[in-house]
Amino acid sequence: MMKFTSPLTKNYEFKRLYNKGKSMSTSCVVVYCRRNGSNANRLGITVSTKVGNAVQRNRVRRRLKEIYRLNEDNLTNGFDIVIVARVRARFAEYKMLESSVLSLMKKLNLMPGNSK
């Protein structure tokens, strides 16, 4: 379970993030973020049926959750974050997925430190 993060669950929350949030992408994932006015982060993970069957989608979802969980301590608080898996995420190795997500979070200033 994640310590500092609650889930994004409502469809309108996802839509607001897609329309009004900042986003960056790699070949494997897209990360959307937007300030939420609270002191905690909220996370949503989206894996389309294009990625594969239920087993493959859940595997990608578990990997993305774990990447987030392990790096949650380093994130800036007060953001809604949505991670969208692309089809290539299904074939990507864990290390590649991890570096993709972390580099995007740095570029979006979700992680303090040297942003590119």
Buried (B, 14 or more C-beta within 10 A) or exposed (E): EEEEBEEBEEEEBBEBBBEEBBBBEBEBBBBBBBEBEEEEBBBBBBBEEEBBEEEBBEBBBEBBBEBBBEBBEEBBEBBBBBBBBBBBBBEBEEEBBBBBBBBBBBBBEBBEEEEE
